[in-house]
């Protein structure tokens, strides 16, 4: 899953030359063989490297607090969205829903690499949820829909319908 996310991130960032990745260990931790030095290990580490390679430092946060929040959410993505059960996912979505109650983005007032990686990590999970299940997490649904419509983020991923269009009868007016 992490290798697909890194590939999606590369496409979003507009990196022309795709990198070669491998995995290590039974948890399939991504590894990027760096021509200039030792290999880079881990989803968050590689993601930050790709952002720097694309010369898009604003995606790492524009203040010290913003950068810390980006790192926090990258760590959350790496630790919470791996080897999960249906109950684990419900707990993650509940936590995320509560956090997003009064926020548009995960880390501050602008789109960051944390939003991109959480979107890529959640995409296969959100696709599998029924509309009724998605409606239980309105703030996540709102955030997810916003991110999937953010320019160049979705690329090859199918769009996900996150909320039903409600049709009201005339007596509701």
FENMO-V343738 format. One record per backbone hydrogen bond with DSSP energy under -0.5 kcal/mol. NH is the residue of the N-H (numbers start at 0). CO is the residue of the C=O. If there is no record, write none. Layout:
# FENMO-V343738
[[NH CO] [NH CO]]
This chain:
# FENMO-V343738
[[4 0] [5 1] [6 2] [7 3] [8 4] [9 5] [10 6] [11 7] [12 8] [13 9] [13 10] [14 9] [17 15] [20 18] [21 30] [23 28] [27 24] [28 23] [30 21] [31 39] [32 19] [32 30] [33 31] [36 33] [39 31] [41 29] [45 41] [46 42] [47 43] [48 44] [49 45] [50 46] [51 47] [52 48] [53 49] [54 51] [55 50] [58 55] [59 56] [60 57] [66 62] [67 63] [68 64] [69 65] [70 66] [71 67] [72 68] [73 69] [74 70] [75 71] [76 72] [77 73] [78 74] [79 75] [80 76] [88 84] [89 85] [90 86] [91 87] [92 88] [93 89] [94 90] [95 91] [96 92] [97 93] [98 94] [99 95] [100 97] [101 98] [102 99] [104 107] [112 58] [114 111] [115 111] [116 112] [117 113] [118 114] [119 115] [120 116] [121 117] [122 118] [123 119] [124 121] [125 121] [126 122] [127 123] [128 124] [128 125] [133 129] [134 130] [135 131] [135 132] [136 133] [137 134] [140 136] [141 137] [142 138] [143 139] [144 140] [145 141] [146 142] [147 143] [148 144] [149 146] [152 149] [153 149] [156 153] [161 159] [165 163] [167 165] [171 168] [172 169]]
